């Protein structure tokens, strides 16, 4: 996958990762809010395995 952008999205209470990607070339995460309960089993917000050229900015991990 190439050149994906997530912008202005609110991600809430995912059972696992909120966003997971593998082997992506060029991803931008801009102005996201990631909200998980403190007692959740897995609170990884963004998992970018084996990816290149990934930018995460202006993102609120606390909701």
N, CA, C and O atoms as a Tripos MOL2 file, in Angstrom:
@<TRIPOS>MOLECULE
protein
  252   251    63     0     0
PROTEIN
NO_CHARGES

@<TRIPOS>ATOM
      1 N           0.8580   -1.1730    0.0000 N.3       1 UNK1
      2 CA          0.0000    0.0000    0.0000 C.3       1 UNK1
      3 C           0.8980    1.2270    0.0000 C.2       1 UNK1
      4 O           1.9710    1.2120    0.6020 O.2       1 UNK1
      5 N           0.4700    2.2790   -0.6650 N.am      2 UNK2
      6 CA          1.2520    3.5130   -0.7430 C.3       2 UNK2
      7 C           0.4000    4.7330   -0.4250 C.2       2 UNK2
      8 O          -0.7850    4.7970   -0.7540 O.2       2 UNK2
      9 N           1.0300    5.6800    0.2140 N.am      3 UNK3
     10 CA          0.4740    7.0210    0.4390 C.3       3 UNK3
     11 C          -0.9360    7.0240    1.0020 C.2       3 UNK3
     12 O          -1.8940    7.3460    0.2990 O.2       3 UNK3
     13 N          -1.0580    6.6690    2.2600 N.am      4 UNK4
     14 CA         -2.3450    6.7060    2.9480 C.3       4 UNK4
     15 C          -2.2990    7.8320    3.9750 C.2       4 UNK4
     16 O          -1.2620    8.0670    4.5960 O.2       4 UNK4
     17 N          -3.4210    8.5290    4.1550 N.am      5 UNK5
     18 CA         -3.5020    9.6090    5.1340 C.3       5 UNK5
     19 C          -4.7330    9.4140    6.0080 C.2       5 UNK5
     20 O          -5.8370    9.1970    5.5080 O.2       5 UNK5
     21 N          -4.5280    9.4960    7.3240 N.am      6 UNK6
     22 CA         -5.6180    9.5260    8.2970 C.3       6 UNK6
     23 C          -5.5840   10.9170    8.9050 C.2       6 UNK6
     24 O          -4.5370   11.3410    9.3940 O.2       6 UNK6
     25 N          -6.6900   11.6350    8.8880 N.am      7 UNK7
     26 CA         -6.7020   12.9910    9.4190 C.3       7 UNK7
     27 C          -8.0430   13.2810   10.0920 C.2       7 UNK7
     28 O          -9.1040   12.9760    9.5480 O.2       7 UNK7
     29 N          -7.9760   13.8730   11.2810 N.am      8 UNK8
     30 CA         -9.1800   14.3120   11.9790 C.3       8 UNK8
     31 C         -10.1100   13.1900   12.4010 C.2       8 UNK8
     32 O         -11.3280   13.3640   12.4110 O.2       8 UNK8
     33 N          -9.5490   12.0380   12.7500 N.am      9 UNK9
     34 CA        -10.3530   10.8660   13.1120 C.3       9 UNK9
     35 C         -10.2560   10.6280   14.6170 C.2       9 UNK9
     36 O          -9.1980   10.8210   15.2150 O.2       9 UNK9
     37 N         -11.3620   10.2090   15.2210 N.am     10 UNK10
     38 CA        -11.3920    9.8420   16.6370 C.3      10 UNK10
     39 C         -11.5590    8.3250   16.6900 C.2      10 UNK10
     40 O         -12.5680    7.7980   16.2230 O.2      10 UNK10
     41 N         -10.5810    7.6220   17.2550 N.am     11 UNK11
     42 CA        -10.6160    6.1690   17.3830 C.3      11 UNK11
     43 C         -10.8380    5.8270   18.8470 C.2      11 UNK11
     44 O         -10.1180    6.3110   19.7200 O.2      11 UNK11
     45 N         -11.8350    4.9930   19.1150 N.am     12 UNK12
     46 CA        -12.2220    4.7650   20.4990 C.3      12 UNK12
     47 C         -12.4910    3.2910   20.7950 C.2      12 UNK12
     48 O         -13.1840    2.6060   20.0420 O.2      12 UNK12
     49 N         -11.9270    2.8190   21.9110 N.am     13 UNK13
     50 CA        -12.2090    1.5070   22.5050 C.3      13 UNK13
     51 C         -12.0390    0.3180   21.5630 C.2      13 UNK13
     52 O         -12.9020   -0.5580   21.5150 O.2      13 UNK13
     53 N         -10.9580    0.2780   20.8290 N.am     14 UNK14
     54 CA        -10.6950   -0.8810   19.9660 C.3      14 UNK14
     55 C         -10.3680   -2.0990   20.8220 C.2      14 UNK14
     56 O          -9.7820   -1.9760   21.8970 O.2      14 UNK14
     57 N         -10.7440   -3.2500   20.3440 N.am     15 UNK15
     58 CA        -10.4470   -4.4890   21.0670 C.3      15 UNK15
     59 C          -8.9730   -4.8610   20.9810 C.2      15 UNK15
     60 O          -8.4670   -5.5850   21.8390 O.2      15 UNK15
     61 N          -8.2880   -4.3810   19.9710 N.am     16 UNK16
     62 CA         -6.8660   -4.6580   19.7800 C.3      16 UNK16
     63 C          -6.2110   -3.3570   19.3290 C.2      16 UNK16
     64 O          -6.3930   -2.3310   19.9840 O.2      16 UNK16
     65 N          -5.4650   -3.3670   18.2470 N.am     17 UNK17
     66 CA         -4.8750   -2.1360   17.7340 C.3      17 UNK17
     67 C          -5.9760   -1.2350   17.1770 C.2      17 UNK17
     68 O          -6.9940   -1.7230   16.6870 O.2      17 UNK17
     69 N          -5.7730    0.0620   17.2510 N.am     18 UNK18
     70 CA         -6.7050    0.9800   16.6040 C.3      18 UNK18
     71 C          -6.4230    1.0410   15.1030 C.2      18 UNK18
     72 O          -7.3450    1.0190   14.2880 O.2      18 UNK18
     73 N          -5.1420    1.1190   14.7480 N.am     19 UNK19
     74 CA         -4.7230    1.1060   13.3430 C.3      19 UNK19
     75 C          -3.5290    0.1620   13.2490 C.2      19 UNK19
     76 O          -2.5550    0.3260   13.9840 O.2      19 UNK19
     77 N          -3.5900   -0.8180   12.3590 N.am     20 UNK20
     78 CA         -2.4740   -1.7380   12.1380 C.3      20 UNK20
     79 C          -2.1840   -1.7960   10.6460 C.2      20 UNK20
     80 O          -3.0900   -1.9330    9.8240 O.2      20 UNK20
     81 N          -0.9030   -1.6880   10.3170 N.am     21 UNK21
     82 CA         -0.5240   -1.7760    8.9060 C.3      21 UNK21
     83 C           0.8000   -2.5030    8.7960 C.2      21 UNK21
     84 O           1.6080   -2.4900    9.7250 O.2      21 UNK21
     85 N           1.0130   -3.1320    7.6640 N.am     22 UNK22
     86 CA          2.2250   -3.9010    7.4200 C.3      22 UNK22
     87 C           2.7300   -3.5870    6.0140 C.2      22 UNK22
     88 O           1.9720   -3.6590    5.0460 O.2      22 UNK22
     89 N           3.9880   -3.2470    5.9090 N.am     23 UNK23
     90 CA          4.6470   -2.9430    4.6350 C.3      23 UNK23
     91 C           3.9750   -1.8150    3.8490 C.2      23 UNK23
     92 O           3.7060   -1.9500    2.6550 O.2      23 UNK23
     93 N           3.7120   -0.7200    4.5260 N.am     24 UNK24
     94 CA          3.1460    0.4660    3.8820 C.3      24 UNK24
     95 C           4.2890    1.4170    3.5530 C.2      24 UNK24
     96 O           5.2100    1.5860    4.3520 O.2      24 UNK24
     97 N           4.2320    2.0270    2.3970 N.am     25 UNK25
     98 CA          5.2160    3.0330    1.9860 C.3      25 UNK25
     99 C           4.5260    4.3840    1.9200 C.2      25 UNK25
    100 O           3.8040    4.6730    0.9660 O.2      25 UNK25
    101 N           4.7450    5.2100    2.9320 N.am     26 UNK26
    102 CA          4.1720    6.5530    2.9360 C.3      26 UNK26
    103 C           2.8330    6.6260    3.6260 C.2      26 UNK26
    104 O           1.7960    6.4450    2.9880 O.2      26 UNK26
    105 N           2.8360    6.8880    4.9190 N.am     27 UNK27
    106 CA          1.5920    7.0480    5.6780 C.3      27 UNK27
    107 C           1.7090    8.2990    6.5400 C.2      27 UNK27
    108 O           2.7670    8.5830    7.1000 O.2      27 UNK27
    109 N           0.6140    9.0390    6.6400 N.am     28 UNK28
    110 CA          0.5710   10.2230    7.4810 C.3      28 UNK28
    111 C          -0.6300   10.1190    8.4100 C.2      28 UNK28
    112 O          -1.7530    9.8710    7.9720 O.2      28 UNK28
    113 N          -0.3760   10.3110    9.6920 N.am     29 UNK29
    114 CA         -1.4220   10.3590   10.7130 C.3      29 UNK29
    115 C          -1.3990   11.7660   11.2840 C.2      29 UNK29
    116 O          -0.4240   12.1680   11.9200 O.2      29 UNK29
    117 N          -2.4690   12.5130   11.0580 N.am     30 UNK30
    118 CA         -2.5080   13.9240   11.4220 C.3      30 UNK30
    119 C          -3.7870   14.2010   12.1900 C.2      30 UNK30
    120 O          -4.8790   13.8940   11.7120 O.2      30 UNK30
    121 N          -3.6620   14.7720   13.3610 N.am     31 UNK31
    122 CA         -4.8100   15.2140   14.1440 C.3      31 UNK31
    123 C          -5.7880   14.0770   14.4610 C.2      31 UNK31
    124 O          -6.9950   14.1980   14.2500 O.2      31 UNK31
    125 N          -5.2350   12.9670   14.9760 N.am     32 UNK32
    126 CA         -6.0690   11.8540   15.4340 C.3      32 UNK32
    127 C          -6.2320   11.9270   16.9440 C.2      32 UNK32
    128 O          -5.3690   12.4660   17.6370 O.2      32 UNK32
    129 N          -7.3170   11.3970   17.4520 N.am     33 UNK33
    130 CA         -7.4930   11.1870   18.8830 C.3      33 UNK33
    131 C          -7.6880    9.6990   19.0820 C.2      33 UNK33
    132 O          -8.5640    9.0900   18.4680 O.2      33 UNK33
    133 N          -6.8590    9.1070   19.9510 N.am     34 UNK34
    134 CA         -6.9340    7.6770   20.2310 C.3      34 UNK34
    135 C          -7.3170    7.5220   21.6920 C.2      34 UNK34
    136 O          -6.5890    7.9600   22.5830 O.2      34 UNK34
    137 N          -8.4560    6.9010   21.9320 N.am     35 UNK35
    138 CA         -9.0280    6.8200   23.2750 C.3      35 UNK35
    139 C          -9.2840    5.3610   23.6490 C.2      35 UNK35
    140 O         -10.0780    4.6740   23.0070 O.2      35 UNK35
    141 N          -8.5990    4.8970   24.7000 N.am     36 UNK36
    142 CA         -8.7890    3.5390   25.2180 C.3      36 UNK36
    143 C          -8.9090    3.6060   26.7320 C.2      36 UNK36
    144 O          -8.2880    4.4650   27.3580 O.2      36 UNK36
    145 N          -9.6970    2.7150   27.3380 N.am     37 UNK37
    146 CA         -9.7730    2.6900   28.7890 C.3      37 UNK37
    147 C          -8.4150    2.2990   29.3920 C.2      37 UNK37
    148 O          -7.6630    1.5370   28.7840 O.2      37 UNK37
    149 N          -8.1130    2.8070   30.5520 N.am     38 UNK38
    150 CA         -6.8360    2.5250   31.2170 C.3      38 UNK38
    151 C          -6.6420    1.0400   31.5040 C.2      38 UNK38
    152 O          -5.5040    0.5770   31.5810 O.2      38 UNK38
    153 N          -7.7220    0.2860   31.6640 N.am     39 UNK39
    154 CA         -7.6010   -1.1390   31.9920 C.3      39 UNK39
    155 C          -7.7410   -2.0610   30.7740 C.2      39 UNK39
    156 O          -7.9200   -3.2690   30.9300 O.2      39 UNK39
    157 N          -7.6590   -1.4990   29.5670 N.am     40 UNK40
    158 CA         -7.7500   -2.3160   28.3470 C.3      40 UNK40
    159 C          -6.5430   -3.2440   28.2470 C.2      40 UNK40
    160 O          -5.4500   -2.8880   28.6870 O.2      40 UNK40
    161 N          -6.7350   -4.4420   27.6660 N.am     41 UNK41
    162 CA         -5.6520   -5.4240   27.5480 C.3      41 UNK41
    163 C          -4.5720   -4.9780   26.5690 C.2      41 UNK41
    164 O          -3.3910   -5.2340   26.8030 O.2      41 UNK41
    165 N          -4.9420   -4.3300   25.5020 N.am     42 UNK42
    166 CA         -3.9770   -3.8940   24.5100 C.3      42 UNK42
    167 C          -4.3770   -2.5030   24.0550 C.2      42 UNK42
    168 O          -5.4330   -2.3210   23.4490 O.2      42 UNK42
    169 N          -3.5430   -1.5290   24.3430 N.am     43 UNK43
    170 CA         -3.9000   -0.1510   24.0010 C.3      43 UNK43
    171 C          -2.9700    0.4400   22.9480 C.2      43 UNK43
    172 O          -2.8020    1.6580   22.8880 O.2      43 UNK43
    173 N          -2.3600   -0.4100   22.1140 N.am     44 UNK44
    174 CA         -1.5440    0.1250   21.0250 C.3      44 UNK44
    175 C          -2.4330    0.9610   20.1250 C.2      44 UNK44
    176 O          -3.4700    0.4970   19.6520 O.2      44 UNK44
    177 N          -2.0260    2.1710   19.8990 N.am     45 UNK45
    178 CA         -2.8230    3.0450   19.0380 C.3      45 UNK45
    179 C          -2.5520    2.7850   17.5700 C.2      45 UNK45
    180 O          -3.4680    2.4900   16.8020 O.2      45 UNK45
    181 N          -1.2800    2.8960   17.1780 N.am     46 UNK46
    182 CA         -0.9030    2.7480   15.7780 C.3      46 UNK46
    183 C           0.2610    1.7750   15.7030 C.2      46 UNK46
    184 O           1.3170    2.0310   16.2810 O.2      46 UNK46
    185 N           0.0850    0.6690   15.0060 N.am     47 UNK47
    186 CA          1.1230   -0.3510   14.8400 C.3      47 UNK47
    187 C           1.5560   -0.3290   13.3800 C.2      47 UNK47
    188 O           0.7690   -0.6670   12.4960 O.2      47 UNK47
    189 N           2.8060    0.0690   13.1180 N.am     48 UNK48
    190 CA          3.2850    0.2400   11.7430 C.3      48 UNK48
    191 C           4.4340   -0.7270   11.4330 C.2      48 UNK48
    192 O           5.5650   -0.2920   11.2130 O.2      48 UNK48
    193 N           4.1570   -2.0030   11.4160 N.am     49 UNK49
    194 CA          5.1750   -3.0220   11.1410 C.3      49 UNK49
    195 C           5.7620   -2.9070    9.7450 C.2      49 UNK49
    196 O           5.0450   -2.7170    8.7620 O.2      49 UNK49
    197 N           7.0830   -3.0270    9.6790 N.am     50 UNK50
    198 CA          7.8150   -3.0990    8.4020 C.3      50 UNK50
    199 C           7.3870   -2.0230    7.4090 C.2      50 UNK50
    200 O           7.3430   -2.2690    6.2040 O.2      50 UNK50
    201 N           7.0750   -0.8370    7.9090 N.am     51 UNK51
    202 CA          6.6240    0.2600    7.0470 C.3      51 UNK51
    203 C           7.7080    1.3250    6.9410 C.2      51 UNK51
    204 O           8.5990    1.4000    7.7860 O.2      51 UNK51
    205 N           7.6270    2.1440    5.9010 N.am     52 UNK52
    206 CA          8.5990    3.1990    5.6580 C.3      52 UNK52
    207 C           7.8870    4.5260    5.4590 C.2      52 UNK52
    208 O           6.7320    4.5840    5.0380 O.2      52 UNK52
    209 N           8.6170    5.5940    5.7770 N.am     53 UNK53
    210 CA          8.1280    6.9450    5.5360 C.3      53 UNK53
    211 C           6.7740    7.1850    6.2020 C.2      53 UNK53
    212 O           5.8050    7.5680    5.5460 O.2      53 UNK53
    213 N           6.7240    6.9510    7.5250 N.am     54 UNK54
    214 CA          5.5010    7.1290    8.3090 C.3      54 UNK54
    215 C           5.6620    8.3720    9.1840 C.2      54 UNK54
    216 O           6.6660    8.5260    9.8790 O.2      54 UNK54
    217 N           4.6710    9.2480    9.1420 N.am     55 UNK55
    218 CA          4.6680   10.4610    9.9670 C.3      55 UNK55
    219 C           3.4450   10.4370   10.8590 C.2      55 UNK55
    220 O           2.3230   10.2340   10.3960 O.2      55 UNK55
    221 N           3.6810   10.6520   12.1630 N.am     56 UNK56
    222 CA          2.5800   10.7530   13.1300 C.3      56 UNK56
    223 C           2.7750   12.0960   13.8380 C.2      56 UNK56
    224 O           3.7770   12.3130   14.5190 O.2      56 UNK56
    225 N           1.7950   12.9960   13.6630 N.am     57 UNK57
    226 CA          1.9460   14.3270   14.2310 C.3      57 UNK57
    227 C           0.5920   14.9080   14.6580 C.2      57 UNK57
    228 O          -0.4510   14.5330   14.1230 O.2      57 UNK57
    229 N           0.6250   15.8200   15.6200 N.am     58 UNK58
    230 CA         -0.5760   16.4870   16.1070 C.3      58 UNK58
    231 C          -1.6490   15.4590   16.4830 C.2      58 UNK58
    232 O          -2.8230   15.6190   16.1490 O.2      58 UNK58
    233 N          -1.2310   14.4240   17.1700 N.am     59 UNK59
    234 CA         -2.1230   13.3200   17.5360 C.3      59 UNK59
    235 C          -2.2230   13.2360   19.0530 C.2      59 UNK59
    236 O          -1.2090   13.3200   19.7470 O.2      59 UNK59
    237 N          -3.4300   13.0720   19.5700 N.am     60 UNK60
    238 CA         -3.6840   13.0330   21.0000 C.3      60 UNK60
    239 C          -3.9390   11.6010   21.4490 C.2      60 UNK60
    240 O          -4.9830   11.0360   21.1240 O.2      60 UNK60
    241 N          -2.9980   10.9930   22.1960 N.am     61 UNK61
    242 CA         -3.1800    9.6080   22.6160 C.3      61 UNK61
    243 C          -4.0390    9.4750   23.8650 C.2      61 UNK61
    244 O          -4.2230    8.3600   24.3540 O.2      61 UNK61
    245 N          -4.5630   10.5540   24.3890 N.am     62 UNK62
    246 CA         -5.2820   10.4930   25.6610 C.3      62 UNK62
    247 C          -6.7750   10.7170   25.5510 C.2      62 UNK62
    248 O          -7.4950   10.5420   26.5350 O.2      62 UNK62
    249 N          -7.2570   11.0970   24.3910 N.am     63 UNK63
    250 CA         -8.6880   11.3310   24.2150 C.3      63 UNK63
    251 C          -9.0710   12.5560   24.9540 C.2      63 UNK63
    252 O         -10.2390   12.9430   24.9430 O.2      63 UNK63
@<TRIPOS>BOND
     1     1     2 1
     2     2     3 1
     3     3     4 2
     4     3     5 am
     5     5     6 1
     6     6     7 1
     7     7     8 2
     8     7     9 am
     9     9    10 1
    10    10    11 1
    11    11    12 2
    12    11    13 am
    13    13    14 1
    14    14    15 1
    15    15    16 2
    16    15    17 am
    17    17    18 1
    18    18    19 1
    19    19    20 2
    20    19    21 am
    21    21    22 1
    22    22    23 1
    23    23    24 2
    24    23    25 am
    25    25    26 1
    26    26    27 1
    27    27    28 2
    28    27    29 am
    29    29    30 1
    30    30    31 1
    31    31    32 2
    32    31    33 am
    33    33    34 1
    34    34    35 1
    35    35    36 2
    36    35    37 am
    37    37    38 1
    38    38    39 1
    39    39    40 2
    40    39    41 am
    41    41    42 1
    42    42    43 1
    43    43    44 2
    44    43    45 am
    45    45    46 1
    46    46    47 1
    47    47    48 2
    48    47    49 am
    49    49    50 1
    50    50    51 1
    51    51    52 2
    52    51    53 am
    53    53    54 1
    54    54    55 1
    55    55    56 2
    56    55    57 am
    57    57    58 1
    58    58    59 1
    59    59    60 2
    60    59    61 am
    61    61    62 1
    62    62    63 1
    63    63    64 2
    64    63    65 am
    65    65    66 1
    66    66    67 1
    67    67    68 2
    68    67    69 am
    69    69    70 1
    70    70    71 1
    71    71    72 2
    72    71    73 am
    73    73    74 1
    74    74    75 1
    75    75    76 2
    76    75    77 am
    77    77    78 1
    78    78    79 1
    79    79    80 2
    80    79    81 am
    81    81    82 1
    82    82    83 1
    83    83    84 2
    84    83    85 am
    85    85    86 1
    86    86    87 1
    87    87    88 2
    88    87    89 am
    89    89    90 1
    90    90    91 1
    91    91    92 2
    92    91    93 am
    93    93    94 1
    94    94    95 1
    95    95    96 2
    96    95    97 am
    97    97    98 1
    98    98    99 1
    99    99   100 2
   100    99   101 am
   101   101   102 1
   102   102   103 1
   103   103   104 2
   104   103   105 am
   105   105   106 1
   106   106   107 1
   107   107   108 2
   108   107   109 am
   109   109   110 1
   110   110   111 1
   111   111   112 2
   112   111   113 am
   113   113   114 1
   114   114   115 1
   115   115   116 2
   116   115   117 am
   117   117   118 1
   118   118   119 1
   119   119   120 2
   120   119   121 am
   121   121   122 1
   122   122   123 1
   123   123   124 2
   124   123   125 am
   125   125   126 1
   126   126   127 1
   127   127   128 2
   128   127   129 am
   129   129   130 1
   130   130   131 1
   131   131   132 2
   132   131   133 am
   133   133   134 1
   134   134   135 1
   135   135   136 2
   136   135   137 am
   137   137   138 1
   138   138   139 1
   139   139   140 2
   140   139   141 am
   141   141   142 1
   142   142   143 1
   143   143   144 2
   144   143   145 am
   145   145   146 1
   146   146   147 1
   147   147   148 2
   148   147   149 am
   149   149   150 1
   150   150   151 1
   151   151   152 2
   152   151   153 am
   153   153   154 1
   154   154   155 1
   155   155   156 2
   156   155   157 am
   157   157   158 1
   158   158   159 1
   159   159   160 2
   160   159   161 am
   161   161   162 1
   162   162   163 1
   163   163   164 2
   164   163   165 am
   165   165   166 1
   166   166   167 1
   167   167   168 2
   168   167   169 am
   169   169   170 1
   170   170   171 1
   171   171   172 2
   172   171   173 am
   173   173   174 1
   174   174   175 1
   175   175   176 2
   176   175   177 am
   177   177   178 1
   178   178   179 1
   179   179   180 2
   180   179   181 am
   181   181   182 1
   182   182   183 1
   183   183   184 2
   184   183   185 am
   185   185   186 1
   186   186   187 1
   187   187   188 2
   188   187   189 am
   189   189   190 1
   190   190   191 1
   191   191   192 2
   192   191   193 am
   193   193   194 1
   194   194   195 1
   195   195   196 2
   196   195   197 am
   197   197   198 1
   198   198   199 1
   199   199   200 2
   200   199   201 am
   201   201   202 1
   202   202   203 1
   203   203   204 2
   204   203   205 am
   205   205   206 1
   206   206   207 1
   207   207   208 2
   208   207   209 am
   209   209   210 1
   210   210   211 1
   211   211   212 2
   212   211   213 am
   213   213   214 1
   214   214   215 1
   215   215   216 2
   216   215   217 am
   217   217   218 1
   218   218   219 1
   219   219   220 2
   220   219   221 am
   221   221   222 1
   222   222   223 1
   223   223   224 2
   224   223   225 am
   225   225   226 1
   226   226   227 1
   227   227   228 2
   228   227   229 am
   229   229   230 1
   230   230   231 1
   231   231   232 2
   232   231   233 am
   233   233   234 1
   234   234   235 1
   235   235   236 2
   236   235   237 am
   237   237   238 1
   238   238   239 1
   239   239   240 2
   240   239   241 am
   241   241   242 1
   242   242   243 1
   243   243   244 2
   244   243   245 am
   245   245   246 1
   246   246   247 1
   247   247   248 2
   248   247   249 am
   249   249   250 1
   250   250   251 1
   251   251   252 2
@<TRIPOS>SUBSTRUCTURE
     1 UNK1         2 RESIDUE 1 A UNK
     2 UNK2         6 RESIDUE 1 A UNK
     3 UNK3        10 RESIDUE 1 A UNK
     4 UNK4        14 RESIDUE 1 A UNK
     5 UNK5        18 RESIDUE 1 A UNK
     6 UNK6        22 RESIDUE 1 A UNK
     7 UNK7        26 RESIDUE 1 A UNK
     8 UNK8        30 RESIDUE 1 A UNK
     9 UNK9        34 RESIDUE 1 A UNK
    10 UNK10       38 RESIDUE 1 A UNK
    11 UNK11       42 RESIDUE 1 A UNK
    12 UNK12       46 RESIDUE 1 A UNK
    13 UNK13       50 RESIDUE 1 A UNK
    14 UNK14       54 RESIDUE 1 A UNK
    15 UNK15       58 RESIDUE 1 A UNK
    16 UNK16       62 RESIDUE 1 A UNK
    17 UNK17       66 RESIDUE 1 A UNK
    18 UNK18       70 RESIDUE 1 A UNK
    19 UNK19       74 RESIDUE 1 A UNK
    20 UNK20       78 RESIDUE 1 A UNK
    21 UNK21       82 RESIDUE 1 A UNK
    22 UNK22       86 RESIDUE 1 A UNK
    23 UNK23       90 RESIDUE 1 A UNK
    24 UNK24       94 RESIDUE 1 A UNK
    25 UNK25       98 RESIDUE 1 A UNK
    26 UNK26      102 RESIDUE 1 A UNK
    27 UNK27      106 RESIDUE 1 A UNK
    28 UNK28      110 RESIDUE 1 A UNK
    29 UNK29      114 RESIDUE 1 A UNK
    30 UNK30      118 RESIDUE 1 A UNK
    31 UNK31      122 RESIDUE 1 A UNK
    32 UNK32      126 RESIDUE 1 A UNK
    33 UNK33      130 RESIDUE 1 A UNK
    34 UNK34      134 RESIDUE 1 A UNK
    35 UNK35      138 RESIDUE 1 A UNK
    36 UNK36      142 RESIDUE 1 A UNK
    37 UNK37      146 RESIDUE 1 A UNK
    38 UNK38      150 RESIDUE 1 A UNK
    39 UNK39      154 RESIDUE 1 A UNK
    40 UNK40      158 RESIDUE 1 A UNK
    41 UNK41      162 RESIDUE 1 A UNK
    42 UNK42      166 RESIDUE 1 A UNK
    43 UNK43      170 RESIDUE 1 A UNK
    44 UNK44      174 RESIDUE 1 A UNK
    45 UNK45      178 RESIDUE 1 A UNK
    46 UNK46      182 RESIDUE 1 A UNK
    47 UNK47      186 RESIDUE 1 A UNK
    48 UNK48      190 RESIDUE 1 A UNK
    49 UNK49      194 RESIDUE 1 A UNK
    50 UNK50      198 RESIDUE 1 A UNK
    51 UNK51      202 RESIDUE 1 A UNK
    52 UNK52      206 RESIDUE 1 A UNK
    53 UNK53      210 RESIDUE 1 A UNK
    54 UNK54      214 RESIDUE 1 A UNK
    55 UNK55      218 RESIDUE 1 A UNK
    56 UNK56      222 RESIDUE 1 A UNK
    57 UNK57      226 RESIDUE 1 A UNK
    58 UNK58      230 RESIDUE 1 A UNK
    59 UNK59      234 RESIDUE 1 A UNK
    60 UNK60      238 RESIDUE 1 A UNK
    61 UNK61      242 RESIDUE 1 A UNK
    62 UNK62      246 RESIDUE 1 A UNK
    63 UNK63      250 RESIDUE 1 A UNK
